Amino acid sequence: MDVIFIAGIFMSFFIGLLLITKKGKALPDKILSIWVLVIGFHLLGYHLYYLGLWDTHPHLVGITAPFPLLHGPFLYLYSRFSLRNDLSLRKADYIHFVPFVFSYLYMSRFFFFYSADEKVMVDKGLVDDFSIFSSVLLISFILSGLLYPIFAYRLLSRHRQIVDANFSYDEKLTLDWVKYGIYGIGGVFITVALVVILREGFGITFPFNADLIFYSMIVFLILMMGFFGIRQKNIFSHDTSDLVVITQEDDIARKYYKTGLNSETGMQIHKNLGELMQEQKPYLNPRLTLSELAVLLNISPNQLSQVINQYERVNFHDFVNRYRVDEFISISAINNHLNILGLALDSGFNSKSSFNAVFKKHKGITPSQFLRQRLET
């Protein structure tokens, strides 16, 4: 286990340094760099305990005890600001760290006024000075570790809606790796909760140090988060003022009440949109956005979004890619000498993986299966 801890601690500080020195770093990079360093100190603190140094150096007892309260807030804030263009945290964002600060303030008398012998007695449970506080702190760890991943996941779900409402592509616009990080953090604290319930509630004694499971999972997560975080660029680095935000797909009237679009105008725009897509084929632009298509129709992005949702019953992403799929089917019938990727690129897609996923979503089978079936009929 020493190797795992040492590797995790080293990688935490190394990745944190890389993120701090990353060129063109945005606010999410700064948040992630601090979070990674916090994890490094957290791992270091437990490693010192694991090596038995708390017994020989009692003043180290509990020095990183409140650190688990930081992981949930950092995960949430990193997810949140990865979807925004903010340059700094707002005052309200610091509220997430109040429990952490309060914990250290409460423990200050332990750190500064307890003797070494008294700290050892508290650590071994020989006195009850901090027993209630320890229980409250443990419950807070679990609640924080379970609730914040839920909040972060909801942010990513909203982000997915924004992408589908405004972009016809999703390469470099997704944060799927953050979703896996959310699953990982949630998994760590679910495991913690189960171990605590079994150990404290049912008195079950594990034949091994169960804490090592948590920290091994954290080491793996830090490697993943650091690797992808270094590569990640700001998703909405351009002007986001014209992005259409979709929140309730089934409530069109309430969603677009400010567009001022009546039924007659909507039908006319829908007709113009169909003619534009058939004649000019703007979907052949692999990076077509809702705003760009709205400019071609001389209407606002919100009006165009309303028309697509109301008359086509799909979001912008699916609307445009439906035309691309049809284009692929059409040109593949007369250009069967080209490979599938070449045909996909000519149809407006910009990657094989995106094309395969979109085609299967719209047709229920893969492109190769479709072509094979067409040859057999």
NORQUIHU-V394425 format. One record per pair of residues at least 12 apart in sequence whose ideal C-beta (glycine too) atoms are under 10 Angstrom apart, sorted by the first residue. I is the first residue (numbers start at 1). J is the second residue. Records with the same first field share a line. If there is no record, write none. Layout:
# NORQUIHU-V394425
I: J, J
This chain:
# NORQUIHU-V394425
1: 47, 50, 209, 212, 215, 216
2: 47, 50, 51
4: 43, 47, 212, 215, 216, 219, 220
5: 43, 44, 46, 47, 48, 50, 51, 212, 215, 216, 219
6: 43, 44, 47, 219
7: 43, 219, 222, 223
8: 39, 40, 42, 43, 44, 46, 47, 215, 216, 218, 219, 220, 221, 222, 223
9: 39, 40, 41, 42, 43, 44, 45, 46, 47, 219, 222
10: 40, 43
11: 36, 39, 40, 43, 219, 222, 223, 226, 227
12: 35, 36, 37, 38, 39, 40, 41, 42, 43, 44, 218, 219, 222, 223, 226
13: 36, 37, 39, 40, 41, 43, 44
14: 36, 40, 226
15: 32, 33, 36, 37, 39, 40, 222, 223, 225, 226, 227, 229, 230
16: 32, 33, 34, 35, 36, 37, 38, 39, 40, 41, 222, 226
17: 33, 36, 37
18: 33, 36, 226, 229, 230
19: 31, 32, 33, 34, 35, 36, 37, 226, 229, 230
20: 32, 33, 34, 36, 37
21: 33
22: 229, 230, 231, 232
24: 233, 234, 237
25: 230, 234
26: 81, 82, 84, 85, 86, 87, 232, 233, 234, 235, 237
27: 77, 78, 80, 81, 82, 84, 85, 86, 87, 88, 89, 234
28: 77, 78, 79, 80, 81, 82, 83, 84, 86, 175, 178, 229, 232, 233, 234, 235
29: 78, 81, 82, 229, 230, 232, 233, 234
30: 78, 81, 87, 88, 89
31: 73, 74, 75, 76, 77, 78, 79, 80, 81, 82, 89, 93, 229
32: 74, 75, 77, 78, 81, 82, 225, 226, 228, 229, 230, 232
33: 226, 229, 230
34: 70, 74, 77, 78
35: 70, 71, 73, 74, 75, 77, 78, 222, 225, 226, 229
36: 74, 222, 225, 226, 229
38: 64, 67, 70, 71, 74, 100
39: 67, 70, 71, 74, 215, 218, 219, 221, 222, 225, 226
40: 222
41: 63, 64, 67, 70
42: 64, 65, 66, 67, 68, 70, 71, 215, 218, 222
43: 64, 67, 215, 218, 219, 222
44: 63, 64
45: 60, 62, 63, 64, 65, 67
46: 64, 67, 211, 212, 214, 215, 218
47: 215
48: 60, 61, 63, 64
49: 61, 62, 63, 64, 123, 211
50: 209, 211, 212, 215
54: 119, 120, 123, 124
55: 120, 123, 124
57: 116, 119
58: 114, 115, 116, 117, 118, 119, 120, 121, 122, 123
59: 111, 114, 115, 116, 119
60: 119, 123
61: 110, 111, 114, 116, 118, 119, 120, 122, 123, 124
62: 103, 104, 107, 110, 111, 114, 119, 122, 123, 130, 134, 137
63: 104, 107, 111
65: 103, 104, 107, 110, 130, 133, 134, 137, 138, 141
66: 99, 100, 101, 102, 103, 104, 105, 106, 107, 137, 140, 141
67: 100, 103, 141
68: 100, 103, 137, 138, 140, 141, 142, 144, 145, 188, 189, 192, 214, 218
69: 96, 97, 98, 99, 100, 101, 102, 103, 104, 137, 140, 141, 143, 144, 145
70: 96, 97, 99, 100, 144
71: 141, 144, 145, 148, 149, 185, 188, 189, 218, 221
72: 96, 99, 140, 141, 143, 144, 145, 146, 147, 148, 149, 150, 151, 152, 185, 186, 189
73: 93, 94, 95, 96, 97, 98, 99, 100, 144, 148, 151
74: 96, 97, 148, 185
75: 144, 145, 148, 149, 151, 152, 153, 178, 181, 182, 184, 185, 186, 221, 225
76: 93, 96, 144, 147, 148, 149, 150, 151, 152, 153, 154, 155, 182, 185
77: 89, 93, 94, 96, 97, 148, 152
78: 152, 175, 178, 181, 225, 229, 232
79: 148, 149, 151, 152, 153, 154, 155, 156, 159, 175, 178, 179, 181, 182
80: 93, 151, 152, 155, 156, 159
81: 93, 155, 234
82: 152, 155, 156, 159, 175, 178, 229, 232, 233, 234, 235, 236
83: 155, 156, 158, 159, 162, 163, 175, 178, 234, 235, 236, 240
84: 155, 159, 234, 235, 236, 240
85: 234, 235, 236, 237, 238, 239, 240
96: 144, 148
99: 137, 140, 141, 143, 144
100: 140, 144
102: 140
103: 133, 136, 137, 140
106: 130, 133, 136, 137
107: 130, 133, 137
109: 129, 130
110: 122, 129, 130, 133
114: 127, 129, 130
122: 134
135: 200
138: 192, 193, 196, 200
139: 193, 196
141: 189, 192, 193, 196
142: 189, 190, 192, 193, 194, 196, 197
143: 189, 193
144: 189
145: 185, 186, 187, 188, 189, 190, 191, 192, 193
146: 185, 186, 189, 190, 192, 193
147: 186, 189
148: 182, 185, 186, 189
149: 179, 181, 182, 183, 184, 185, 186, 187, 188, 189, 190
150: 182, 186
151: 182
152: 175, 178, 179, 181, 182, 185, 186
153: 178, 179, 182, 183, 186
155: 175, 178, 182
156: 174, 175, 176, 178, 179, 182
157: 179
158: 245, 246, 247
159: 173, 174, 175, 178, 179, 235, 236
160: 173, 174, 175, 176, 179, 246, 317
161: 244, 245, 246, 247, 248, 249, 315, 317
162: 235, 236, 240, 243, 244, 245, 246, 247
163: 175, 235, 236, 243, 246, 315, 316, 317
164: 246, 249, 290, 314, 315, 316, 317, 318, 319
165: 243, 244, 245, 246, 247, 249, 290, 301, 305, 308, 309, 315, 316, 317
166: 236, 240, 242, 243, 244, 245, 246, 289, 290, 291, 301, 305, 315, 316, 317
167: 243, 287, 288, 289, 290, 291, 315, 316, 317, 320
168: 282, 283, 285, 286, 287, 288, 289, 290, 292, 293, 316, 317, 318, 319, 320, 321, 323, 324, 348, 349, 350, 358
169: 285, 286, 287, 288, 289, 317, 320, 321, 348, 349, 350, 351, 354, 358
170: 317, 321, 351, 354, 357, 358
171: 286, 287, 349, 350, 351, 353, 354
172: 232, 233, 235
173: 235, 236
174: 235
175: 228, 232, 235
176: 228
177: 224, 225, 227, 228, 229, 231, 232
178: 225, 228, 229, 232
180: 221, 224, 225, 228
181: 221, 222, 224, 225, 228, 229
183: 221
184: 217, 218, 220, 221, 222, 224, 225
185: 217, 218, 221, 225
187: 214, 217, 221
188: 213, 214, 215, 216, 217, 218, 220, 221
189: 214, 217
191: 210, 213, 214, 217
192: 210, 211, 213, 214, 217
194: 210
195: 210, 211, 213, 214
196: 210
198: 210
238: 289
239: 291
241: 291
242: 289, 290, 291, 294, 295, 300, 301, 302
243: 289, 290, 291, 301
244: 256, 290, 291, 294, 300, 301, 302, 303, 304, 305, 306, 309, 315, 316
245: 302, 305
246: 305, 309, 315, 316
249: 309, 313, 314, 315
250: 309, 313
252: 305, 306, 309, 310, 313
253: 306, 310
255: 302, 305, 306, 309, 310
256: 302, 303, 305, 306, 307, 309, 310
257: 306
258: 302
259: 299, 300, 301, 302, 303, 304, 305, 306, 307
260: 300, 302, 303
261: 299, 300, 302, 303, 304, 306, 307, 310
263: 310
265: 299, 303, 307
266: 303, 306, 307, 310, 311
267: 307, 310, 311
268: 307
269: 294, 297, 298, 299, 303, 304, 306, 307, 308, 311
270: 304, 306, 307, 308, 310, 311, 312
271: 307, 311
272: 296, 297, 298, 299, 307
273: 293, 294, 296, 297, 299, 304, 307, 308, 311, 312, 319
274: 311, 312
275: 297
276: 293, 296, 297
277: 293, 296, 319, 320, 322, 323, 326
278: 323
280: 296
281: 323, 324, 327, 347, 348
282: 296, 297, 320, 323, 348
283: 319, 320, 321, 322, 323, 324, 325, 326, 327, 347, 348, 349
284: 323, 324, 327, 345, 346, 347, 348, 349
285: 320, 348, 350
286: 324, 344, 345, 347, 348, 349, 350, 351, 354
287: 348, 350
288: 316, 320, 324, 348
289: 301, 316, 320
290: 302, 304, 305, 308, 315, 316, 317, 319, 320
291: 304
293: 305, 308, 316, 319, 320
294: 307, 316
301: 316
304: 316, 319
305: 319
307: 319
308: 320
317: 358
318: 358, 361, 362
320: 348, 358
321: 347, 348, 349, 354, 355, 357, 358, 359, 361, 362
322: 358, 361, 362
323: 347, 348
324: 344, 346, 347, 348, 349, 354, 355, 358, 359, 362
325: 344, 347, 348, 349, 355, 358, 359, 360, 361, 362, 363, 367, 370
326: 347, 362
327: 343, 344, 346, 347, 348, 349
328: 340, 343, 344, 345, 346, 347, 348, 349, 355, 358, 359, 363, 367, 370, 371
329: 343, 347, 359, 363, 367, 370, 371, 374
330: 343, 347
331: 343, 344, 346, 347
332: 344, 346, 347, 367, 370, 371, 374
333: 371, 374
336: 371, 374, 375
340: 352, 355, 356, 359, 366, 367, 368, 370, 371
341: 355, 356, 367
343: 355, 367, 371
344: 356, 358, 359, 367
347: 359
352: 367
355: 367
356: 368
